[in-house]
Structures are given as structure tokens and as C-alpha cells.
């Protein structure tokens, strides 16, 4: 390059610029220089801190109030939904030993003594036996009736007591009975005379004409139990004595079972049968010819009767005799335990029955759970024990839980109070 520059032209101005190199004007250099200069002298600018915006207290309080109201509403809703109370009551329970204990039970018993009730059930059965010829017969119709009384005292009815149907026909009892005051008794009857005109298939009511003109007449009445049948005059198939005896034995076996089962089904709810008082009586056999006259139908009735006592009445009688401080409160059997009972007679209609008991049993005092619930409606929990004590001696102790826990009053709605009974000994 030196060889290309003339010797007297060594000034910088005379240095040739290579091709492709752009000439930078002073104006283009000026901004860069200025920028460079500013960068050298410029110091960072400190900005004044921004003033904090002051929160308005009214808005904060408004939001807080909304939150409190929402929470309070939620609590109230939960309280309404889940509010309730559970009361667990433990009744008084006494285990008693009945060894060598006797009780006297009778119909129309005076207040404070054990009452006895009589029940009965009548069943019919038939069988067919072959005929061995014919024979002339004259037979009275027979059946069973239940005689009822509204009289204030018991009444003895002897064998042959007359019953009169509305058409004037007379029937007579085939056994004696004692009609209890305000009670009833079932007995067999037979027609006063022989013949089919005394047969009755429909239920029939009777009066007792022997009491006509007496105030007791209107207090006694009778009604047939099943058909009154067997009345006949004429020829009928003859049955060999051995066949008749066999048929009667079969009928009695059927009838005893059927009548006893019927009696068991007749026991009123809340009552118990008195063992030893079951009695089965059989009506006369009734014979009728078959359509072809080659066989005979033998029919017979049986009536089972017995005595029952109210279960709670029996529990009360035991408490009266075996619990020192018993004062007539309602009691029941918690469980039978080993208690057994027998009666002194099989004819309770005619006399008072002595019940002989043995074994141990538990008596439980009774109270009305609904009455306890009603007594607590809306009451402060502080009154709980006072309320429970008002149910003594039936309730021995009780506890209560109210939900939610911060509520101090029992619900005013009875549906929200649950009563549980703790019968543990």
C-alpha cells in the first residue's frame, strides 16, 4: 500500500478508502456521541414513593357483617335440620321369688283382687259309617248355646233350664252351669220334643222363660253356636254298635284337638290361660241317613272351656303380695323367668280359683313414653331431672342428650324427641 501513496501525500486525508466501505457523516456520528455522553453523566432518578391508598372502614365493616350473617344463617339452618333430643329412661325393675305363693282369682273380682275370665270354643266333626239295615227312631234335635248375662251377680242354672226360641219352641240345657255376672257360659241343649221341626241351621237367639216377671229376665239371653240338628222321627239306616262306637271314638279324638286349638285362639290379647282349667264337654252324637240310604253320617260337637287372667293383672297381684312398697302402680312381666302356675280346680265357673305359683320372675314398672315426651316439650334442660322425678317410681333414672350441643331447651316438636327404654336389670 505504501508504494501506492505518493511520497509527499502522507496525510491521513490522502489515505484511500477501500471499496464497499460507507462513509459515516458527522451527523450520523453525532447521536451516538451524544448518547455516549449522556450515559456517562446520567445518574439514576429516584422516584418518590407512591402514597398508600387508605382503605375505607365502612366497606370492611359491611363485608364483615355479610360474612357474620351468612355464618349465622348457616348455623341456624343446621340447628333446624339436625336439632333433636334423645331421652333414655330406665324403669324400675324388681326380681321376685314366688316360692309357695298363692293367689285367689275369681270372676267379677272386687277392686284390688285378681279377676278371672271364662272363654269357650265349640267345634263340630262328622264321619260316615256303613249301614246294616234300617230302624225306626224318634230323636230330639241337639246343639250348643252360649248364655250371656248383664246381671250384677252370678246365677246358677241347673240341668233342664228352659230356653225359648222366637217361634215358641222350647229347648233344655243338658248340664248345669254358673253364669258369671256380666259374663257368659256355653252349654249343650236338646229339644223338648223329637222331630225335624226343632232342627235349626241358622243362628238362633233364645230367652229364658223361667225368669219371666223377674228383673233378671231382661239381663239373660242365649244364642246357638252352630246348627241345632238331629231331630228326626221315622226310619233311618241302622249302624252296628261296634261301628258306632269306633266312629264316636274317632270323633272325640278330632274334637278334643280342634276344640282345644280353638280355645287357644280365643284367648284375648294381653291375657294368659290358667293351666289346669281346660275342660272339654261333648254333645250327643247326631245320626243322619245318606242320600242312598246305604250309610249314615255321624256328627258330634265338643266345647272346650277354660279360664284366663290378664297378664298385667297377674303381675300387679304378685307385686301387691311380694313388693313391700308397691302402691298399685302399673306393672308388667319383664320376662317369665322360671315362673310356673297351676290352678286348684278344673271348673272355674263354679268357684274361686286358687293359683299356685313357683319360680322367679322380673316385674317392670310401666310408664307412658308419650306422656314423658309431652312433659319435656320446649323445657329447659335444667328442668330434666325434676320432670323425670314426677314419673317416679315407674322411672328409676334417665339421661338426655340435646342436639346441637349448644341448644339448652328440648325441642317444641314431639317428633324431634326420641324416647328409648333401657330394660337392663
C-alpha positions as CSV (number, residue, x, y, z in Angstrom):
1,X,0.0,0.0,0.0
2,X,2.9,2.4,0.8
3,X,4.0,2.1,-2.8
4,X,0.6,3.2,-4.0
5,X,0.7,6.5,-2.0
6,X,2.9,9.3,-3.5
7,X,5.8,10.3,-1.2
8,X,4.5,13.8,-0.5
9,X,1.0,12.8,0.3
10,X,1.3,11.0,3.6
11,X,-1.5,13.0,5.2
12,X,-4.5,11.0,6.6
13,X,-6.7,12.7,4.2
14,X,-4.9,11.2,1.4
15,X,-5.4,7.6,2.6
16,X,-7.7,5.9,0.1
17,X,-10.9,4.3,1.4
18,X,-11.5,0.8,0.5
19,X,-14.4,0.0,-1.8
20,X,-17.5,-1.1,-0.1
21,X,-16.7,1.0,3.0
22,X,-19.5,3.5,3.6
23,X,-18.6,7.0,4.7
24,X,-20.1,8.0,8.0
25,X,-21.2,11.6,8.1
26,X,-20.8,13.9,11.1
27,X,-24.5,14.0,11.5
28,X,-24.6,10.2,11.9
29,X,-21.9,10.2,14.5
30,X,-23.5,13.0,16.5
31,X,-26.3,11.0,18.1
32,X,-24.0,8.2,19.2
33,X,-21.6,10.7,20.7
34,X,-24.5,12.4,22.4
35,X,-25.8,9.1,23.8
36,X,-22.4,8.2,25.0
37,X,-22.1,11.5,26.7
38,X,-25.5,11.1,28.4
39,X,-24.6,7.6,29.6
40,X,-21.5,9.0,31.2
41,X,-23.2,11.8,33.1
42,X,-26.7,10.5,33.7
43,X,-27.5,9.4,37.3
44,X,-30.4,7.1,38.3
45,X,-33.5,9.0,39.0
46,X,-35.2,8.2,42.4
47,X,-38.9,8.2,42.2
48,X,-40.8,9.4,45.2
49,X,-42.7,6.6,47.0
50,X,-46.4,6.3,46.0
51,X,-48.7,7.2,48.7
52,X,-50.7,4.1,50.0
53,X,-54.4,4.2,49.3
54,X,-56.3,4.4,52.5
55,X,-59.0,1.7,52.9
56,X,-62.4,2.9,53.8
57,X,-63.5,1.3,57.1
58,X,-67.2,1.3,56.1
59,X,-66.7,-1.1,53.3
60,X,-64.7,-3.5,55.5
61,X,-67.5,-3.5,58.2
62,X,-70.1,-4.1,55.5
63,X,-68.3,-7.2,54.2
64,X,-67.7,-8.5,57.8
65,X,-71.4,-8.1,58.5
66,X,-72.4,-10.1,55.4
67,X,-70.0,-12.9,56.5
68,X,-71.4,-12.9,60.0
69,X,-75.0,-13.0,58.7
70,X,-74.2,-15.9,56.3
71,X,-72.5,-17.9,59.1
72,X,-75.4,-17.2,61.5
73,X,-77.9,-18.3,58.8
74,X,-75.9,-21.5,58.2
75,X,-75.7,-22.3,61.9
76,X,-79.5,-21.6,62.2
77,X,-80.2,-23.9,59.2
78,X,-78.0,-26.7,60.6
79,X,-79.7,-26.3,64.0
80,X,-83.1,-26.6,62.5
81,X,-82.2,-29.6,60.4
82,X,-80.4,-31.6,63.0
83,X,-82.0,-30.4,66.2
84,X,-83.4,-33.1,68.4
85,X,-83.2,-34.9,71.7
86,X,-82.8,-38.5,72.8
87,X,-84.0,-39.5,76.3
88,X,-83.0,-42.9,77.7
89,X,-85.3,-43.9,80.6
90,X,-84.6,-46.9,82.9
91,X,-87.8,-48.2,84.5
92,X,-87.9,-49.7,87.9
93,X,-87.4,-53.5,87.8
94,X,-87.8,-55.9,90.6
95,X,-86.9,-59.6,90.5
96,X,-89.2,-61.5,92.8
97,X,-89.3,-65.1,94.1
98,X,-92.8,-66.7,94.0
99,X,-91.9,-69.8,96.0
100,X,-95.0,-71.1,97.8
101,X,-97.1,-68.1,96.7
102,X,-100.8,-68.4,96.2
103,X,-103.3,-66.0,94.6
104,X,-107.1,-66.2,94.5
105,X,-108.8,-65.3,91.2
106,X,-112.5,-65.1,90.6
107,X,-115.0,-63.8,88.1
108,X,-116.3,-60.3,88.9
109,X,-113.5,-59.9,91.4
110,X,-113.6,-56.9,93.8
111,X,-111.2,-54.0,93.1
112,X,-107.7,-54.9,94.3
113,X,-108.1,-58.6,93.7
114,X,-107.3,-60.8,90.7
115,X,-110.0,-61.1,88.1
116,X,-110.7,-64.3,86.2
117,X,-112.4,-64.5,82.8
118,X,-114.0,-67.6,81.2
119,X,-113.7,-68.4,77.5
120,X,-115.0,-71.3,75.3
121,X,-114.8,-72.7,71.8
122,X,-117.2,-75.1,70.1
123,X,-116.3,-77.4,67.2
124,X,-118.1,-79.9,65.1
125,X,-116.9,-83.1,63.4
126,X,-118.5,-85.7,61.2
127,X,-117.7,-89.2,59.9
128,X,-119.5,-91.7,57.7
129,X,-120.2,-95.3,58.7
130,X,-121.8,-98.2,56.7
131,X,-125.5,-99.0,57.3
132,X,-126.7,-102.5,58.2
133,X,-130.3,-102.0,57.5
134,X,-132.9,-99.6,58.8
135,X,-134.6,-98.9,62.1
136,X,-137.4,-96.7,63.4
137,X,-136.2,-93.8,65.6
138,X,-137.6,-90.8,67.4
139,X,-134.8,-88.4,68.2
140,X,-134.6,-84.9,69.6
141,X,-132.5,-82.1,68.0
142,X,-129.5,-81.0,69.9
143,X,-126.7,-78.4,69.8
144,X,-124.7,-75.9,71.8
145,X,-125.7,-72.4,73.0
146,X,-123.9,-69.6,74.8
147,X,-125.8,-68.0,77.6
148,X,-124.9,-64.4,78.4
149,X,-125.6,-62.2,81.4
150,X,-125.6,-58.5,82.1
151,X,-126.8,-59.1,85.6
152,X,-124.7,-57.7,88.5
153,X,-124.3,-61.1,90.2
154,X,-123.6,-64.7,89.2
155,X,-126.5,-67.0,88.5
156,X,-126.7,-70.8,88.9
157,X,-128.6,-72.5,86.0
158,X,-129.5,-76.1,86.7
159,X,-129.8,-79.0,84.3
160,X,-133.1,-78.7,82.4
161,X,-133.1,-74.9,82.3
162,X,-135.5,-73.9,79.5
163,X,-134.6,-71.8,76.5
164,X,-137.3,-70.5,74.2
165,X,-136.9,-69.6,70.5
166,X,-138.9,-66.8,68.9
167,X,-141.3,-69.4,67.4
168,X,-142.1,-70.6,70.9
169,X,-140.2,-74.0,70.6
170,X,-138.5,-75.0,73.9
171,X,-135.1,-76.5,74.4
172,X,-133.4,-77.5,77.6
173,X,-129.9,-77.5,78.9
174,X,-128.3,-80.9,79.4
175,X,-126.0,-79.8,82.1
176,X,-125.7,-77.2,84.9
177,X,-123.7,-74.0,84.8
178,X,-122.9,-71.0,86.8
179,X,-123.5,-67.9,84.7
180,X,-121.0,-65.2,85.8
181,X,-122.1,-61.6,86.4
182,X,-121.6,-59.7,83.2
183,X,-120.2,-62.9,81.5
184,X,-121.2,-65.9,79.5
185,X,-121.1,-69.7,79.5
186,X,-121.5,-72.3,76.8
187,X,-123.7,-75.4,77.4
188,X,-125.3,-78.2,75.5
189,X,-129.1,-78.2,74.8
190,X,-131.7,-80.7,73.4
191,X,-135.1,-80.1,72.0
192,X,-138.1,-80.5,74.3
193,X,-139.7,-82.9,71.8
194,X,-138.4,-85.2,68.9
195,X,-138.8,-84.3,65.3
196,X,-137.2,-82.4,62.4
197,X,-139.2,-79.2,63.2
198,X,-136.7,-78.5,66.0
199,X,-133.7,-78.6,63.7
200,X,-132.1,-75.1,63.1
201,X,-129.3,-74.4,60.6
202,X,-129.1,-70.6,61.2
203,X,-128.0,-68.8,64.3
204,X,-130.9,-68.7,66.8
205,X,-131.5,-66.4,69.8
206,X,-133.3,-67.6,72.9
207,X,-134.9,-66.2,76.1
208,X,-135.0,-67.9,79.5
209,X,-138.8,-68.1,80.2
210,X,-138.2,-69.3,83.7
211,X,-137.3,-65.8,84.7
212,X,-140.3,-64.1,83.2
213,X,-141.7,-61.4,85.5
214,X,-138.3,-61.2,87.3
215,X,-135.9,-58.3,86.7
216,X,-133.2,-60.8,85.7
217,X,-135.3,-61.8,82.6
218,X,-134.1,-58.9,80.5
219,X,-130.5,-59.5,81.6
220,X,-130.2,-63.1,80.3
221,X,-130.0,-64.2,76.7
222,X,-128.8,-67.2,74.7
223,X,-127.5,-67.7,71.2
224,X,-126.9,-71.0,69.3
225,X,-123.3,-72.0,68.4
226,X,-123.6,-73.7,65.1
227,X,-126.5,-75.8,64.0
228,X,-129.1,-77.5,66.1
229,X,-129.7,-80.7,64.4
230,X,-130.5,-84.4,64.7
231,X,-134.2,-84.1,65.3
232,X,-136.0,-87.0,63.5
233,X,-138.9,-89.3,63.6
234,X,-139.0,-92.3,61.1
235,X,-136.8,-94.9,59.6
236,X,-133.1,-94.3,59.3
237,X,-130.1,-96.5,58.4
238,X,-129.1,-98.8,61.2
239,X,-125.5,-98.8,62.3
240,X,-123.8,-101.7,64.0
241,X,-122.9,-101.0,67.6
242,X,-119.2,-101.7,67.0
243,X,-119.1,-99.3,64.0
244,X,-120.9,-96.6,66.0
245,X,-118.5,-97.0,69.0
246,X,-115.5,-96.7,66.7
247,X,-116.9,-93.7,64.9
248,X,-117.6,-91.9,68.2
249,X,-114.0,-92.6,69.4
250,X,-112.6,-91.1,66.2
251,X,-114.9,-88.1,66.5
252,X,-113.8,-87.4,70.1
253,X,-110.1,-87.5,69.1
254,X,-110.7,-85.0,66.4
255,X,-112.9,-82.8,68.5
256,X,-110.6,-82.6,71.5
257,X,-107.7,-81.3,69.4
258,X,-109.9,-78.9,67.4
259,X,-111.7,-77.5,70.4
260,X,-108.5,-77.0,72.4
261,X,-106.9,-75.2,69.5
262,X,-109.9,-73.1,69.0
263,X,-109.8,-72.2,72.7
264,X,-106.2,-71.2,72.5
265,X,-107.0,-68.9,69.5
266,X,-109.8,-67.4,71.6
267,X,-107.5,-66.1,74.4
268,X,-107.8,-62.3,74.4
269,X,-104.7,-60.3,73.7
270,X,-102.9,-59.4,76.9
271,X,-104.3,-62.5,78.7
272,X,-102.9,-65.9,79.7
273,X,-104.6,-69.2,80.1
274,X,-104.7,-70.6,83.6
275,X,-103.2,-74.1,83.4
276,X,-105.4,-76.8,84.8
277,X,-108.8,-75.1,83.9
278,X,-109.2,-76.6,80.5
279,X,-112.4,-78.6,80.2
280,X,-113.9,-80.3,77.1
281,X,-117.5,-81.4,77.0
282,X,-119.1,-83.4,74.2
283,X,-122.6,-83.1,72.8
284,X,-124.7,-86.0,71.8
285,X,-124.0,-87.8,68.5
286,X,-126.3,-86.9,65.7
287,X,-127.1,-89.5,63.0
288,X,-128.4,-88.8,59.6
289,X,-129.1,-91.0,56.6
290,X,-127.1,-90.6,53.4
291,X,-128.8,-90.0,50.1
292,X,-128.5,-93.6,49.0
293,X,-129.6,-94.9,52.4
294,X,-126.6,-97.3,52.4
295,X,-124.6,-95.3,55.0
296,X,-125.1,-92.9,57.9
297,X,-123.4,-89.7,58.8
298,X,-122.4,-89.4,62.5
299,X,-121.9,-85.8,63.8
300,X,-120.8,-84.6,67.2
301,X,-119.9,-81.3,68.9
302,X,-117.3,-80.6,71.5
303,X,-116.9,-77.4,73.6
304,X,-113.6,-76.5,75.2
305,X,-113.7,-74.0,78.1
306,X,-111.1,-72.5,80.4
307,X,-110.1,-69.6,82.5
308,X,-107.8,-66.7,81.6
309,X,-106.3,-63.9,83.6
310,X,-104.9,-60.6,82.5
311,X,-101.1,-60.7,82.3
312,X,-100.7,-57.2,83.8
313,X,-103.4,-58.0,86.4
314,X,-101.3,-61.1,87.5
315,X,-98.1,-59.0,87.6
316,X,-99.9,-56.4,89.8
317,X,-101.2,-59.1,92.1
318,X,-97.7,-60.5,92.6
319,X,-96.3,-57.0,93.2
320,X,-99.0,-56.4,95.8
321,X,-98.0,-59.5,97.6
322,X,-94.3,-59.6,97.2
323,X,-93.0,-56.0,96.8
324,X,-93.1,-54.1,100.1
325,X,-93.6,-50.5,98.9
326,X,-95.9,-51.3,96.0
327,X,-98.9,-48.9,95.8
328,X,-100.9,-50.1,92.9
329,X,-98.7,-48.8,90.0
330,X,-99.0,-50.4,86.6
331,X,-96.5,-53.3,86.2
332,X,-95.9,-56.0,83.7
333,X,-93.6,-59.0,83.4
334,X,-90.2,-58.1,82.0
335,X,-89.7,-61.8,81.4
336,X,-91.3,-65.0,82.6
337,X,-88.1,-66.4,84.1
338,X,-88.8,-69.7,85.8
339,X,-92.4,-68.8,86.9
340,X,-94.9,-71.6,86.7
341,X,-98.6,-71.6,87.6
342,X,-101.3,-74.2,88.3
343,X,-104.9,-74.0,89.3
344,X,-106.8,-75.8,92.1
345,X,-109.9,-76.6,90.0
346,X,-111.0,-77.6,86.5
347,X,-114.4,-75.9,86.9
348,X,-113.6,-72.2,87.5
349,X,-117.2,-71.2,86.7
350,X,-118.5,-72.5,89.9
351,X,-115.9,-71.3,92.4
352,X,-112.9,-69.0,93.0
353,X,-109.7,-70.4,91.7
354,X,-106.6,-70.7,93.8
355,X,-103.4,-70.1,91.7
356,X,-100.3,-71.8,93.0
357,X,-97.1,-70.2,91.7
358,X,-93.4,-71.1,91.9
359,X,-90.1,-69.8,90.5
360,X,-88.6,-66.4,89.9
361,X,-89.7,-63.6,87.6
362,X,-88.9,-60.0,86.9
363,X,-91.5,-57.2,87.2
364,X,-91.1,-54.0,85.3
365,X,-92.9,-50.8,86.2
366,X,-94.9,-49.1,83.3
367,X,-95.0,-45.5,82.1
368,X,-96.3,-43.7,79.1
369,X,-93.4,-42.6,76.8
370,X,-95.7,-40.1,75.1
371,X,-96.6,-38.5,78.4
372,X,-92.8,-38.2,79.2
373,X,-92.2,-36.6,75.8
374,X,-95.1,-34.2,76.2
375,X,-93.7,-33.1,79.7
376,X,-90.4,-32.1,78.1
377,X,-91.6,-30.1,75.1
378,X,-89.8,-26.8,75.0
379,X,-88.5,-27.2,78.5
380,X,-85.0,-26.0,79.7
381,X,-82.6,-28.9,80.2
382,X,-82.1,-27.8,83.7
383,X,-85.7,-29.0,84.4
384,X,-85.0,-32.5,83.2
385,X,-84.4,-34.2,86.5
386,X,-87.5,-32.6,88.0
387,X,-89.6,-33.9,85.1
388,X,-88.1,-37.4,85.5
389,X,-88.9,-37.4,89.2
390,X,-92.5,-36.7,88.5
391,X,-92.7,-40.2,86.9
392,X,-91.4,-42.0,89.9
393,X,-91.5,-44.8,90.9
394,X,-92.1,-46.0,87.3
395,X,-88.8,-44.4,86.1
396,X,-85.8,-45.2,88.2
397,X,-83.4,-42.9,86.3
398,X,-83.0,-41.2,82.9
399,X,-80.5,-39.3,80.8
400,X,-81.0,-36.8,78.0
401,X,-78.9,-35.6,75.0
402,X,-79.9,-32.5,73.1
403,X,-78.6,-31.7,69.6
404,X,-76.8,-29.5,68.7
405,X,-74.9,-29.3,72.0
406,X,-75.2,-25.5,72.3
407,X,-79.0,-25.7,72.5
408,X,-80.3,-25.7,76.1
409,X,-84.0,-26.4,75.5
410,X,-85.8,-29.6,74.4
411,X,-87.5,-29.3,71.0
412,X,-91.0,-28.0,70.9
413,X,-91.8,-30.6,68.2
414,X,-92.6,-34.0,69.7
415,X,-91.3,-35.7,66.5
416,X,-87.8,-34.4,67.4
417,X,-87.7,-36.1,70.8
418,X,-86.9,-39.8,70.9
419,X,-87.7,-41.9,74.0
420,X,-85.5,-45.0,74.5
421,X,-86.3,-47.6,77.3
422,X,-83.4,-49.4,79.0
423,X,-84.8,-52.6,80.4
424,X,-81.5,-54.0,81.6
425,X,-81.7,-55.4,85.1
